[in-house]
């Protein structure tokens, strides 16, 4: 059988981007929230600067319009529309910051990096289910084992079993059958 963690997760991207940084941490412990992969965010940062410039200009316009409203030179409606534009662009800035944050892939849990599939310069997210890293917790573990077809009827959930590792003379370890998959 195969020994694997019960709790594990794949780290993959939702966007097709070039990997600019990936940890060399296979077999190393990681903490939840730790950034393990960075994808190219140059285009997103340029768009962010453009949006921030637009917000700055709209805020200046709104400040000028407020003074004009106070002097009854322009309408309150025009000022309110300008404030709405400011809020709209502030929301766009927040959304862009979220997009940038999504390009820094974090560990979803405390655990160990079980496997790393990716190198700096490669394009991530080009195939379905492309995981760059697998992170899992050291305990609890499970063994996924194949059972001969003629023995399937003898194996039931809850049944106690003994596990032996080929090549090790250690005493067998006791375990319990969790479930069977036909």
N, C-alpha and C positions, 0 to 999 in steps of 0.2 A: 504494500500500500504506500501511499504518499502521506507524509506528515505535513500538516499545514495549520496555520493559526485559525481559530474560530472567527476572530475579528480581524478583518483586513480590508483594504481599499485600494482601488486603482487610482492613480493620479493621471488625469488626461486633460487635454485642452478642448475647449469648445470652438476654438478658432484655428484657422490654418495660418500658422506663424513660424518664423525661424527661431530656433533655440539659440539664445545668446549666452545662457548660463545654465548649467545643470550640475547638481552636487555630485561629487564622487564619494557617495556615502553608502554604497551597497554594503549591507551587514552592520551599519552603524545605527545607533539609536537617534531618533528625532522626536521633537516635541510638537504637539498640536499647534498649528499656526505658523510653524517655521517654513520659510520660503525655501523650496527645494529646486525650483525651475523658474527661470525668467525667459519670457519670450520677447521678441523685438516689439517695442512699443513706440518707436520713433514717429510713425505716422499719427498715432493717437495723441502723443504729446504735442505735435505740431497743431493738430486740431484743437487741443486744449488751450494752447496759447492764443489761437485765433478767437475762440469763444470767450476767453478771459478779457481779451482786448475789446471785444464787442460789449461785454458786460460793463467794463469800465466806461466806455463811451456812453452807453445807455444811462448809467448812473449819473454821469456829468450832465447829460441832457435833462434827466429828471430833476436834478438839483436846480438847473437854470429855469425849468418850467415851474417849479415850485415858487420861485421868486416872482415869476410872471403872474402866477395865479394869485399870489398875495397882493399884487398891484392891480389885479383885475384886467390884465392885458390878454390873458389866454384863459380858456375854460378849464374847469375842474375835470371835465370829461377827458380832455386831451392829456392832462397830467396823469389821470388814472390809467389811461391807455399806455402811457410811457412806463408807469410803474408795473403794469402787467407785462410789458416787454422785458423789463429788468428781471422780474421773477421767472419768466419763461427761459431766459438765457442763463440765469442762475441754476435752474433745473437742468439745462443742457450741460452746464459745467459739471454738476454733480454726477450726471449720467456718464459723462466722459471720464471722470475720475474712477467710477466703478469699472468702466471698460479697461482702463489702465491697470487697476488692481487685479482684474481677472487674468491678466497676463503674467502675474507673479503667482505661480502655482504653489500652494501651501499644503503641508501635511494635514490631513483631516483628523489625525489622532496621534497620541503618544504611541510610539512603537519603534519598529526596526525597518529599515529599507530592505525589503526582501529581494528586490530585483530592480535593475535599471536598464531601460531600453531607450536610448537616445544619446546623441552627441551634439556638442555645440556645432552650429552651422546647418544641422538637419532641419527639415520642415516638419513641424509637429501638426497633428490633426488632419493628415491627408487620407487616413483610412478610418473606417468605422471601428470603434472600440480600441483606438490606438492609445495604449497606456504608456506613459513615459517611466513611471515608477509604480511599484507595489509596496505598500506599507502595511505591516501587520504587527499585532501584539504578540509578545513571547508566550503568554499564557492566557487562556487555556489553548491547548492544541487538540487536533483531532487527526485521526488516521482515516483516509479515504482508501478503502481496500476493495479489490475485486474478489468476488466469491464465485466458485464454479457453479454453473447452472444447476447441476444435480444436487448441490448443497444449499441452494437458496431457501428451500422449505425448512431447513434446520436453523436458520438465522432469524431471530425475532427481535424487535425493539425491546430494550430493557435487559436483554440477555447479557450475562457476564462472559467476558472473553479474556484470553491471555494473548498478549502481543510479544513476539520474539523478533529480534533484529538479526537477520542473517549475517554471520561474521562476528557477532558478539556473543561471548559466553555468559553474559549477565543473565540473571534470573529473569523469566518472562514478567512483563508488567501487566497488571490487571486493568481492564477497561470495561466499558459497557457499550452495547450497540445502541446508537441513538436512533437510527432509521435505516431503511433500505430503499434503494431506488432500483426499480426493475430495469 
